[in-house]
Every structure is written in C-alpha cells, then in structure tokens.
C-alpha cells in the first residue's frame, strides 16, 4: 500500500460505466484522493514524485458498491470485516440495519476513513432504526418517521407492519423529505407500494414478494396468506435464514404463485416500477442461500475459513434446520427462486433501476465474496456485463446522490477504483479478475489485498 499522495497509472483501458465504451492507452493521475487528470498515455510526463502503476492489459473501473449489507456494528472495532470487503474491491456499502448507535458508528467509520486512520469502504447510507410493526395504526407510523428524522437517518427502512401503519410511514416520509426502502408488506399490492412512495424494494419484496402480484389469483392468495401465512414468534436464528423456519408452512403459497404466474401481469408490475422510479435491490444470492440453505456448495465454501468458529458452527446449525423441512417444500422454494431470477432479467428488459447488494449478515454470505456471487446470479438472470457493472458502480452512486463523486472514472471524482485484469464488458466473470485497488487515492496491490484477506480471518458474524 502506497503512502504517496500521488499515483500515476499508465497504459490502462478506462471503462465508461455510462456508455460501455472502453478507451485504451490512457494515463490517470491521482492526487490527494481524487482523479486529477486523464490523458493519452504519451501526453502525461512524470514528475518523479508519483507512484507509477503499469496498467498494460488492465481495465480501470469504479470501486464496487455493495448496496445491501449488515456490516456496521456499534461494538465492532476490529478491521476484519473491512479487510474482507476491501480484498474483494468493495469501496462503498449501504448499511441496512440501524439504531442510533449504528448510525453514529457509521459516521465514525467514515470520519476515520477520511482521516486515513481506517482502511474501510465508505458507508454511503444508514437507517436510524427499522420499522418492524412496532405501531399498528397510521399515527404510530407517522410518529416513527418523525423519530427517524430527528435522529438524522439517511432513509426509513420498513421490514414489517400492517397496511395502516405502512401507509402512515410512506406519507409522513414524503412530508419529512425522507425516502422509504425495505420489504413489501403483504397487505399492500406492489402497485399500491409504488403509488404510495416506496423508493427501493429489497429482495424482490422478500418472501412471496412482488411476484405475488404477477398472479391473476393474487387477491385470494394474499387474503389466505394474511390469515394462514408465517406468524411470529420466530427463533433468534430466523433472521439468518427465514426459510429454514417458515418454508414448510408457506410453501403452498409459493406453489400457488408458481402455478398461476402470468408474464403479462408481471410486465405490468415491472412497468409501474419503471414509471415510478422504484429501485430494486434483488440480492439474489441472499434468496438463493436461503432456498438452498443446506447446499454443499455453501456448507463447504473454502471462504468460510475467514470466519470464526462460532459463526461457522451457527451457520451449520441453521443449515441443519433447513435440512429438516420436507423435500417437497424445499423443491418449491427452489423453483420459486428460479422464477425470481428470471423475473430479475425481465426487470432489466423493462427498464427498472437496479442495485447490486448481497445482504451480508445472512447465512453463508461472506463479506465481499458474496457480492461477486451476486454478479454471477445477475449474469444468470440475463443482465449484460455492462448492466452488472452499472448495478455496482454508477447506479449506486446515483441512488445515494453521490454521482458527482462516485460511479464513473472521470476527472474530479473520488479515486475509489479497481484495476481489472480482463475486460469486464466482454464477460461479467471478469469483474472477479481483479488486480489492484485504489482507496481514496491510496494504492493497494493484489498482494496487499491478499494479506488483508488473511487479516480478516476469525471474523465473528454470529451477532450481525
């Protein structure tokens, strides 16, 4: 890792994340954490004070943004989690669980990062708390939003709640100038959620999600689910993999959607998301690791070695719990996942805005590594290499209101950058063929980052 305030990268391809153009033989000068100049390689002379990087045969793209993580813990003072993110070239995250203490910790991480005393991704957004049904009426929902506003939250996240409280939250957030993101509430249709002001939908709505509204029988399935679907209380491990505990009970509802799914109805839903600028954060890898909760590919992932024994044992225990659900129910969940992945491709075709997120904090999701797994799932859904690159760079910057700083390789932008060893526009798999990293203008070689991976060993995610 260089301590120089200037870095000069020569002879590199610069990738334009807006258009997909790739310009070869460029020199990029970085000073004091920002991109100062980009020229043809022959036009930039060295002053002798810069650290020079040979970019021959390499491609320069913005740092990766994981736009759905549970990584900030007010009690987490170890750099281990950040080392793993950086080792996978993740330079920005959107924190998705919150409390006043977590909000304060996010601000502290960013301050330390800016001061150069902590090597970590920037925490782009954090909620002040989660709405999980604490109030049951409109007034209570509005009060929750006002409380979040007073805390200085970046957005309001909804995980649970009835129709009245959710509508109160959506309207009060509009009044307070806040956005709302989270799970879709079963008591509202996807169209209503769009109309009333959801800004971002996580996990395709979570559970049955918005695919429910792709069925001509959605009204009846919704009524039956609200009566007979999953109800708390849940065990503490529910959050690691909900399907291990509600999969058997809810599989009949998933099956009814599978049996009646209508592409034309789904296209109408997606058209409304596009028209209303409702962002989607599919987190396909999170859904897949839930629905294949005891799969050998996850149980035996060599990257588990970076986690501590307590976390690994807990995840194996939850995997055992998933293995206990009837095989027919597991098969239904897995078929539903196949449909969700196909619908993600339909979202791209419909012009729905998307972000890449992995939901670090859930079972089998290893910081940084899980974002690369998400790239693979997005590719399998039909997204092009450029679209996948955009979900983890340009789109995240626009969503966070940081397009003046992040998301493209341009003069004046923050120098959070990734050097790739193969063309990311020809094959999305090349997003994983990564060399060096620039974090706030400081260069980390591939060897530096591999050492940081080892330093991440022993990371405890059991309480995340």
PEKABEL-V804989 format. One record per residue. RES is the residue in one letter. PHI is phi in whole degrees, -180 to 180 (NA if undefined). OMEGA is omega in whole degrees, 0 to 359 (none if undefined). BURIAL is b if it has 16 or more other C-alpha atoms within 10 Angstrom, else e. Layout:
{{RES | PHI | OMEGA | BURIAL} {RES | PHI | OMEGA | BURIAL}}
This chain:
{{X | NA | 182 | e} {X | -84 | 174 | e} {X | -105 | 179 | e} {X | -67 | 178 | e} {X | -85 | 180 | b} {X | -131 | 177 | b} {X | -133 | 177 | b} {X | -122 | 177 | b} {X | -101 | 183 | b} {X | -111 | 169 | b} {X | 59 | 182 | b} {X | -112 | 170 | b} {X | -80 | 175 | b} {X | -101 | 183 | b} {X | -94 | 176 | b} {X | -91 | 183 | b} {X | -75 | 175 | b} {X | -80 | 189 | b} {X | -107 | 185 | e} {X | 85 | 176 | e} {X | -74 | 178 | e} {X | -130 | 184 | b} {X | -106 | 183 | e} {X | -84 | 173 | b} {X | 54 | 178 | b} {X | -111 | 171 | b} {X | -112 | 183 | b} {X | -125 | 179 | b} {X | -101 | 181 | b} {X | -119 | 180 | b} {X | -135 | 175 | b} {X | 50 | 172 | e} {X | 85 | 181 | b} {X | -133 | 175 | b} {X | -78 | 184 | b} {X | -94 | 185 | b} {X | -155 | 174 | e} {X | -129 | 182 | b} {X | -141 | 167 | e} {X | -60 | 186 | e} {X | -57 | 183 | b} {X | -77 | 187 | e} {X | -98 | 185 | e} {X | -118 | 178 | b} {X | -91 | 178 | e} {X | -85 | 175 | e} {X | -90 | 182 | e} {X | 89 | 181 | e} {X | -101 | 183 | e} {X | -85 | 166 | b} {X | -83 | 182 | b} {X | -97 | 179 | e} {X | -118 | 177 | b} {X | -84 | 181 | e} {X | -98 | 183 | b} {X | -56 | 179 | e} {X | 78 | 182 | e} {X | -110 | 184 | b} {X | -128 | 182 | b} {X | -106 | 179 | b} {X | -131 | 176 | b} {X | -65 | 174 | b} {X | -58 | 183 | b} {X | -77 | 178 | b} {X | -113 | 173 | b} {X | -97 | 191 | b} {X | -94 | 170 | b} {X | -158 | 178 | b} {X | -139 | 169 | b} {X | -122 | 190 | b} {X | -122 | 183 | b} {X | -88 | 179 | b} {X | -126 | 182 | b} {X | -59 | 179 | b} {X | -99 | 185 | e} {X | -91 | 180 | e} {X | -107 | 178 | e} {X | -79 | 177 | e} {X | -80 | 187 | e} {X | -55 | 182 | b} {X | -66 | 180 | b} {X | -71 | 177 | b} {X | -59 | 180 | b} {X | -68 | 176 | b} {X | -60 | 183 | b} {X | -65 | 179 | b} {X | -61 | 177 | b} {X | -104 | 172 | b} {X | 68 | 175 | b} {X | -90 | 184 | b} {X | -110 | 178 | b} {X | -154 | 179 | b} {X | -137 | 172 | b} {X | -110 | 182 | b} {X | -76 | 188 | b} {X | -117 | 168 | b} {X | -122 | 187 | b} {X | -156 | 175 | b} {X | -163 | 175 | b} {X | -55 | 180 | b} {X | -68 | 179 | e} {X | -66 | 178 | b} {X | -61 | 179 | b} {X | -65 | 181 | b} {X | -66 | 177 | b} {X | -60 | 179 | b} {X | -63 | 181 | b} {X | -68 | 177 | e} {X | -58 | 181 | b} {X | -66 | 178 | b} {X | -66 | 178 | e} {X | -65 | 178 | e} {X | -62 | 181 | b} {X | -64 | 180 | e} {X | -79 | 180 | e} {X | 81 | 179 | e} {X | -97 | 178 | e} {X | -142 | 174 | e} {X | -91 | 185 | b} {X | -157 | 169 | b} {X | -62 | 173 | b} {X | -76 | 174 | b} {X | -86 | 190 | b} {X | -76 | 184 | b} {X | -153 | 178 | b} {X | -148 | 173 | b} {X | -82 | 178 | b} {X | -85 | 180 | b} {X | -180 | 181 | b} {X | -112 | 172 | b} {X | -90 | 184 | b} {X | -125 | 180 | e} {X | 96 | 181 | b} {X | -62 | 178 | e} {X | -121 | 185 | b} {X | -116 | 180 | e} {X | -135 | 183 | b} {X | -61 | 182 | b} {X | -62 | 179 | e} {X | -66 | 177 | b} {X | -64 | 178 | b} {X | -64 | 180 | b} {X | -62 | 179 | b} {X | -60 | 180 | b} {X | -63 | 180 | b} {X | -63 | 177 | b} {X | -63 | 179 | e} {X | -64 | 177 | b} {X | -59 | 180 | b} {X | -65 | 179 | e} {X | -75 | 184 | b} {X | 87 | 181 | e} {X | -60 | 176 | b} {X | -83 | 178 | b} {X | -166 | 178 | b} {X | -104 | 178 | b} {X | -110 | 179 | b} {X | -113 | 179 | b} {X | -118 | 181 | b} {X | -151 | 179 | b} {X | 149 | 179 | b} {X | -86 | 186 | b} {X | -64 | 186 | b} {X | -63 | 181 | b} {X | -65 | 181 | b} {X | -65 | 178 | b} {X | -64 | 176 | b} {X | -63 | 179 | b} {X | -63 | 183 | b} {X | -62 | 182 | b} {X | -73 | 181 | b} {X | -68 | 176 | b} {X | -61 | 176 | b} {X | -61 | 180 | e} {X | -61 | 185 | e} {X | -87 | 179 | e} {X | 74 | 179 | e} {X | -112 | 175 | b} {X | -103 | 181 | b} {X | -120 | 177 | b} {X | -136 | 175 | b} {X | 145 | 180 | b} {X | -79 | 172 | b} {X | -81 | 179 | b} {X | -84 | 182 | b} {X | -57 | 182 | b} {X | -78 | 176 | b} {X | -118 | 174 | b} {X | -76 | 177 | b} {X | -62 | 179 | b} {X | -65 | 178 | b} {X | -64 | 180 | e} {X | -60 | 177 | b} {X | -66 | 183 | b} {X | -63 | 185 | e} {X | -87 | 167 | b} {X | 121 | 173 | b} {X | -59 | 178 | b} {X | -95 | 180 | b} {X | -147 | 179 | b} {X | -110 | 181 | b} {X | -98 | 174 | b} {X | 57 | 183 | b} {X | 57 | 179 | b} {X | 102 | 181 | b} {X | 73 | 182 | b} {X | 61 | 176 | b} {X | -60 | 176 | b} {X | 61 | 185 | b} {X | -76 | 176 | b} {X | -62 | 175 | b} {X | -55 | 183 | b} {X | -82 | 172 | b} {X | -95 | 178 | b} {X | -110 | 175 | b} {X | -67 | 177 | e} {X | -101 | 186 | e} {X | -58 | 183 | b} {X | -63 | 180 | e} {X | -71 | 178 | e} {X | -62 | 179 | b} {X | -63 | 180 | b} {X | -60 | 181 | e} {X | -66 | 181 | e} {X | -67 | 181 | b} {X | -64 | 177 | e} {X | -87 | 190 | e} {X | -115 | 181 | e} {X | -78 | 185 | e} {X | -56 | 176 | b} {X | -131 | 173 | e} {X | -68 | 11 | e} {X | -83 | 178 | e} {X | -114 | 174 | e} {X | -69 | 180 | e} {X | -58 | 181 | e} {X | -82 | 181 | b} {X | -56 | 184 | e} {X | -65 | 180 | e} {X | -70 | 175 | b} {X | -154 | 180 | b} {X | -56 | 184 | b} {X | -68 | 176 | b} {X | -67 | 186 | b} {X | -119 | 178 | b} {X | -115 | 185 | b} {X | -60 | 182 | b} {X | -67 | 182 | b} {X | -70 | 187 | e} {X | -94 | 183 | b} {X | -53 | 179 | b} {X | -60 | 179 | b} {X | -72 | 175 | b} {X | -59 | 182 | b} {X | -65 | 179 | b} {X | -64 | 176 | b} {X | -68 | 178 | b} {X | -58 | 184 | b} {X | -71 | 186 | e} {X | -120 | 183 | e} {X | -57 | 183 | b} {X | -128 | 182 | e} {X | -60 | 182 | e} {X | -64 | 177 | e} {X | -63 | 180 | e} {X | -64 | 178 | b} {X | -62 | 176 | b} {X | -66 | 178 | e} {X | -61 | 182 | b} {X | -66 | 176 | b} {X | -62 | 178 | b} {X | -70 | 175 | b} {X | -57 | 181 | b} {X | -66 | 182 | b} {X | -67 | 182 | e} {X | -93 | 182 | b} {X | 56 | 176 | b} {X | -88 | 181 | b} {X | -74 | 176 | b} {X | -124 | 175 | b} {X | -120 | 191 | b} {X | -62 | 185 | b} {X | 45 | 183 | b} {X | -58 | 182 | b} {X | -66 | 176 | b} {X | -66 | 180 | b} {X | -65 | 182 | b} {X | -66 | 180 | b} {X | -68 | 172 | b} {X | -74 | 188 | b} {X | -78 | 172 | b} {X | -117 | 193 | b} {X | -66 | 178 | b} {X | -120 | 185 | b} {X | -67 | 181 | e} {X | -62 | 181 | e} {X | -62 | 177 | e} {X | -93 | 180 | b} {X | -59 | 186 | b} {X | -109 | 181 | e} {X | -60 | 181 | e} {X | -62 | 179 | e} {X | -71 | 176 | e} {X | -61 | 181 | b} {X | -63 | 180 | b} {X | -80 | 180 | b} {X | -104 | 183 | b} {X | -80 | 183 | b} {X | -59 | 180 | e} {X | -64 | 179 | e} {X | -64 | 181 | b} {X | -61 | 180 | b} {X | -67 | 179 | e} {X | -65 | 180 | b} {X | -65 | 177 | b} {X | -64 | 178 | b} {X | -64 | 179 | e} {X | -68 | 173 | b} {X | -60 | 176 | b} {X | -64 | 178 | e} {X | -63 | 178 | b} {X | -63 | 182 | b} {X | -63 | 182 | b} {X | -83 | 181 | e} {X | -74 | 183 | b} {X | -57 | 182 | e} {X | -61 | 178 | e} {X | -65 | 178 | e} {X | -66 | 179 | b} {X | -62 | 179 | b} {X | -63 | 178 | e} {X | -62 | 179 | b} {X | -59 | 182 | b} {X | -71 | 174 | b} {X | -66 | 178 | b} {X | -65 | 177 | b} {X | -62 | 179 | b} {X | -57 | 178 | e} {X | -68 | 178 | b} {X | -61 | 178 | b} {X | -67 | 177 | b} {X | -64 | 180 | e} {X | -65 | 176 | b} {X | -61 | 174 | b} {X | -64 | 177 | b} {X | -64 | 178 | b} {X | -61 | 179 | b} {X | -61 | 180 | b} {X | -64 | 181 | e} {X | -84 | 179 | b} {X | 83 | 178 | e} {X | -74 | 180 | b} {X | -76 | 185 | b} {X | -133 | 176 | b} {X | -125 | 175 | b} {X | -89 | 177 | b} {X | -148 | 185 | b} {X | -119 | 180 | b} {X | 66 | 171 | b} {X | -49 | 187 | b} {X | 123 | 176 | b} {X | -86 | 183 | b} {X | -61 | 175 | b} {X | 69 | 184 | b} {X | -104 | 186 | b} {X | -98 | 185 | b} {X | -48 | 179 | b} {X | 84 | 179 | b} {X | -58 | 183 | b} {X | -67 | 177 | b} {X | -68 | 177 | b} {X | -66 | 174 | b} {X | -64 | 177 | b} {X | -63 | 177 | b} {X | -56 | 181 | b} {X | -65 | 180 | b} {X | -68 | 178 | b} {X | -64 | 177 | b} {X | -64 | 179 | b} {X | -66 | 179 | e} {X | -79 | 178 | b} {X | 113 | 178 | b} {X | -67 | 178 | b} {X | -77 | 176 | b} {X | -55 | 179 | b} {X | -64 | 180 | b} {X | -62 | 179 | b} {X | -67 | 177 | b} {X | -59 | 179 | b} {X | -65 | 181 | b} {X | -62 | 184 | b} {X | -108 | 180 | b} {X | -142 | 184 | b} {X | -57 | 184 | b} {X | -63 | 179 | b} {X | -63 | 178 | b} {X | -64 | 178 | b} {X | -63 | 182 | e} {X | -59 | 182 | b} {X | -83 | 182 | e} {X | 70 | 184 | e} {X | -118 | 183 | e} {X | -67 | 176 | b} {X | -77 | 183 | e} {X | -113 | 193 | b} {X | -131 | 168 | b} {X | 95 | 177 | b} {X | -142 | 175 | b} {X | -97 | 183 | b} {X | -143 | 177 | b} {X | -59 | 180 | b} {X | 95 | 183 | b} {X | -79 | 174 | b} {X | -61 | 183 | b} {X | -87 | 166 | b} {X | -102 | 193 | b} {X | -139 | 178 | b} {X | -121 | 172 | b} {X | -98 | 180 | b} {X | -102 | 183 | b} {X | -94 | 177 | b} {X | -152 | 187 | b} {X | -71 | 181 | b} {X | -73 | 182 | b} {X | -87 | 180 | b} {X | -90 | 182 | e} {X | -159 | 181 | e} {X | -63 | 178 | b} {X | -61 | 180 | b} {X | -72 | 173 | e} {X | -64 | 179 | b} {X | -96 | 181 | b} {X | -91 | 193 | e} {X | -106 | 177 | b} {X | -104 | 184 | b} {X | -86 | 181 | b} {X | -139 | 168 | b} {X | -112 | 180 | b} {X | -120 | 184 | b} {X | 53 | 176 | b} {X | 88 | 179 | b} {X | -99 | 187 | b} {X | -92 | 174 | b} {X | -120 | 178 | b} {X | -75 | 177 | b} {X | -60 | 178 | b} {X | -65 | 177 | e} {X | -57 | 185 | e} {X | -74 | 175 | b} {X | -65 | 176 | b} {X | -64 | 179 | e} {X | -67 | 175 | b} {X | -58 | 180 | b} {X | -62 | 178 | e} {X | -69 | 177 | b} {X | -78 | 182 | b} {X | -59 | 180 | b} {X | 87 | 180 | b} {X | -64 | 181 | b} {X | -99 | 177 | b} {X | -109 | 185 | b} {X | -62 | 183 | b} {X | -102 | 182 | e} {X | -75 | none | b}}
